[in-house]
Structure formats: C-alpha cells, structure tokens
Amino acid sequence: MIFSNLFSCQNNEKTPEDKFWKWFLSKEKYIFDNADNLKVRETIYDDISSEIQKIDENLVFELAPIHKNGTREFSISADGIEKSFPAVELLISKKPKIKNWNFTAFRQRIESDDLEIQYGNYKIGYDDLFFRYSIQENQLGIELNIRNYDETAEMQNAIYILLDSLLGEYDVTKRIDWIDWKKLDESNIENLSEIIELRELIDSRKK
C-alpha cells in the first residue's frame, strides 16, 4: 500500500509544461486585458518570462495586439536556438484551449515583401539586404550583404528578426546551414539577389 501510494504521488507530479499552463490559466484574463497597458506591460512580460524560462532558459515569447476578431496571439520562440526547438514544440503541444487566445510555435512568416523595423539604434528593412547562395552536398549557405553593416551583435539581432519575418523562425534555423555576413558593396548590387527572393528559394527546397 505504501509503495502504491508513492507511485500514485509520483504520477500526479506536474511536468514543467503543465505547471506553466496552469500558471498562465490563472493569469490569462489579466494578461489579455492589460498586455498593451504601458503602466503594467513590463511587469506582465517579466512575469511570463520568469515562468516560461523555468522550462528552458532560451524560451522567449511575443504577445500581439488584440486582433479585430477579438483574439490575441501568443507565440513562443526559441530565439533561433535550435537545441531549444523541442522545448517550444512540447510546450505548444500541451497548450490549453482558451477563448480568444491563439498559441503558436516559433516566430511566424509575415507575408509581405516590404518590411522595415526599428531595433535599438538600427532602422533596417528588406531593401537593405541582398544575398547570393551556394548549395554543397544539399546544404544551403547564403552570403548576406547588408547596407551599412557594422558587425555588431545588435545589428545581427535586427537582421535575424527580419529573416524570421521573411521566412519564419523555423525555416531560418532549419533550412539555412550557414550565413556569411558582409557589408554591402553598392557597386556590386547587380550581381546579388534581393532578400525577398530568398523566400522562393527556401520554399522550392521543401518540395
């Protein structure tokens, strides 16, 4: 009987994913209503980060504004770190069904050919990125040519956000095997492809 009770208690222990969603369910209405409120937004984001990183320290998230249909998107990302992709997939696989919430794994592709972002001190868009590529032993590598590239980590982070928007986080990480970062030589643009053409290249390799 003692062993039976012990076994039962062990089976009832919650996984980290279960614990996160239980916590989220207890807070979801407040988060839904206040995530855009500048007075409390930072606290909300800090609280979610603290809970989600109990599962994996690389996990991050994004809360979209409320859509016209009354739903809010909550996307969970590994921030491009491939070893943490399984943690994202497992967490999303256990997502609860909650009215007005849409939960997604990884940063999603934005179907636009014209995007510009402000990231820290950098204002950069698709128009500033060009590429060429090579395929060796079925591995795809790209030479990324960036206008005014200064080799800082902050600028690389901004560019990764653009690439995630162009292709989706999953495809950026899983379908590009290496990236060579270069400052754009304006006189050489005619020998390069616009970055939006990378989307078609990636999709063609899925077939």
Secondary structure as UniProt FT lines:
FT   HELIX           2..11
FT   HELIX           16..34
FT   TURN            35..36
FT   TURN            38..40
FT   HELIX           41..52
FT   TURN            53..55
FT   TURN            57..58
FT   STRAND          60..63
FT   TURN            68..69
FT   STRAND          72..77
FT   TURN            79..80
FT   HELIX           82..84
FT   HELIX           85..93
FT   TURN            99..100
FT   STRAND          101..105
FT   STRAND          116..119
FT   TURN            120..121
FT   STRAND          122..125
FT   HELIX           126..128
FT   STRAND          129..136
FT   TURN            137..138
FT   STRAND          139..146
FT   TURN            147..148
FT   HELIX           153..167
FT   HELIX           169..175
FT   STRAND          178..183
FT   HELIX           186..191
FT   STRAND          193..194
FT   TURN            195..196
FT   HELIX           197..204
FT   TURN            205..206
//
